[in-house]
């Protein structure tokens, strides 16, 4: 499995506190892989940046890594022009972890803004990661 896929998968669900593993459908896995591949090409991640993503090293991310996150969030529909799409997040994440936990995360994170859309995506990732991640099986 592509390690970037695993990282992006974690990011897309903006993981929250739950102990139960999440099993994705083959269709979901295929779409996520497609989005990861497209965004990797679109932002032209370098080998070094790919290695950082694979290592889950998001300290001091490059602009490309931030834009990778923005691209991915845009493709899955959780962000549009730097704005969190609450209803999409509620629908996608709420079905997995429950509406209450999803609303809690949205209340804390959805108003966060960065210097640009890529920076906003990165800051949102950091905020949602402040919640304990769930285990996603892909």
C-alpha positions as CSV (number, residue, x, y, z in Angstrom):
1,X,0.0,0.0,0.0
2,X,1.2,3.5,-0.9
3,X,2.4,5.2,2.4
4,X,1.1,8.6,1.1
5,X,-2.2,6.9,0.7
6,X,-2.2,6.0,4.4
7,X,-1.2,9.5,5.5
8,X,-3.8,11.1,3.3
9,X,-6.4,8.6,4.4
10,X,-5.8,9.6,8.0
11,X,-6.1,13.3,7.0
12,X,-9.3,13.0,5.0
13,X,-11.3,11.6,7.8
14,X,-9.9,14.3,10.2
15,X,-9.7,11.6,12.7
16,X,-11.2,11.8,16.1
17,X,-11.3,9.8,19.4
18,X,-12.7,6.3,18.9
19,X,-11.3,2.9,19.7
20,X,-13.0,1.0,16.9
21,X,-11.1,0.4,13.6
22,X,-12.7,1.8,10.5
23,X,-12.9,-0.5,7.4
24,X,-13.1,1.3,4.0
25,X,-14.9,-0.1,1.0
26,X,-12.9,-0.9,-2.1
27,X,-14.5,2.0,-3.9
28,X,-13.4,4.4,-1.1
29,X,-9.9,3.0,-1.2
30,X,-9.8,3.5,-5.0
31,X,-11.0,7.1,-4.9
32,X,-8.5,7.9,-2.1
33,X,-5.6,6.4,-4.1
34,X,-6.7,8.3,-7.2
35,X,-6.9,11.6,-5.2
36,X,-3.5,11.0,-3.6
37,X,-1.9,10.3,-7.0
38,X,-3.5,13.3,-8.6
39,X,-2.5,15.7,-5.8
40,X,1.0,14.4,-5.6
41,X,1.4,15.2,-9.3
42,X,-0.6,18.5,-9.1
43,X,1.6,20.0,-6.4
44,X,4.8,18.3,-7.7
45,X,5.9,16.8,-4.4
46,X,9.7,16.3,-4.4
47,X,11.2,12.9,-3.3
48,X,12.1,14.6,0.0
49,X,8.6,15.8,0.5
50,X,7.2,12.4,-0.3
51,X,9.6,10.9,2.2
52,X,8.4,13.4,4.9
53,X,4.8,12.5,4.2
54,X,5.6,8.8,4.3
55,X,7.3,9.3,7.7
56,X,4.3,11.3,9.0
57,X,6.7,14.2,9.5
58,X,4.5,17.3,9.4
59,X,6.7,19.6,11.5
60,X,7.6,22.6,9.4
61,X,5.8,21.4,6.3
62,X,6.9,22.9,2.9
63,X,4.3,24.9,0.9
64,X,4.0,21.8,-1.4
65,X,3.0,19.6,1.5
66,X,0.5,22.1,2.7
67,X,-0.9,22.4,-0.9
68,X,-1.0,18.6,-1.1
69,X,-3.3,18.6,2.0
70,X,-5.5,21.4,0.4
71,X,-5.7,19.5,-2.9
72,X,-6.7,16.3,-1.2
73,X,-9.3,18.0,1.1
74,X,-10.8,19.8,-2.0
75,X,-11.0,16.5,-3.9
76,X,-12.9,14.7,-1.1
77,X,-15.1,17.7,-0.6
78,X,-14.3,18.6,2.9
79,X,-12.8,22.0,1.9
80,X,-13.9,24.4,-0.9
81,X,-11.8,27.5,-1.5
82,X,-10.3,27.3,1.9
83,X,-13.7,26.9,3.7
84,X,-14.6,23.7,5.7
85,X,-17.7,22.2,4.2
86,X,-19.5,21.3,7.5
87,X,-22.3,19.3,5.9
88,X,-19.8,17.1,3.9
89,X,-17.7,16.5,7.0
90,X,-20.8,15.7,9.1
91,X,-22.0,13.3,6.4
92,X,-18.7,11.5,5.8
93,X,-17.2,11.6,9.3
94,X,-20.4,11.5,11.2
95,X,-21.3,8.2,9.7
96,X,-18.0,6.8,11.1
97,X,-17.6,8.4,14.5
98,X,-21.0,9.9,15.3
99,X,-22.5,13.2,14.8
100,X,-21.7,14.5,18.3
101,X,-17.9,14.0,18.0
102,X,-18.0,15.4,14.5
103,X,-19.8,18.5,15.7
104,X,-17.3,18.9,18.5
105,X,-14.4,18.8,16.0
106,X,-16.1,21.2,13.7
107,X,-16.8,23.6,16.5
108,X,-13.1,23.7,17.4
109,X,-11.6,23.6,13.9
110,X,-13.8,24.9,11.1
111,X,-13.2,28.6,11.6
112,X,-9.4,28.3,11.4
113,X,-7.9,30.3,8.6
114,X,-4.3,30.4,7.4
115,X,-2.4,32.9,5.1
116,X,-3.8,31.1,2.0
117,X,-5.8,28.0,1.2
118,X,-2.8,25.7,1.5
119,X,-1.9,27.1,4.9
120,X,-5.5,26.8,6.0
121,X,-5.6,23.1,5.0
122,X,-2.4,22.5,7.1
123,X,-3.8,24.4,10.1
124,X,-7.1,22.4,9.8
125,X,-5.1,19.2,9.7
126,X,-3.2,20.1,12.9
127,X,-6.5,21.1,14.6
128,X,-8.3,17.9,13.7
129,X,-5.2,15.9,14.6
130,X,-5.5,17.3,18.1
131,X,-8.3,14.8,18.5
132,X,-7.1,11.3,19.1
133,X,-7.0,9.5,15.8
134,X,-9.0,6.4,15.0
135,X,-7.4,3.4,13.3
136,X,-8.3,3.2,9.7
137,X,-7.8,-0.2,7.9
138,X,-7.2,0.1,4.2
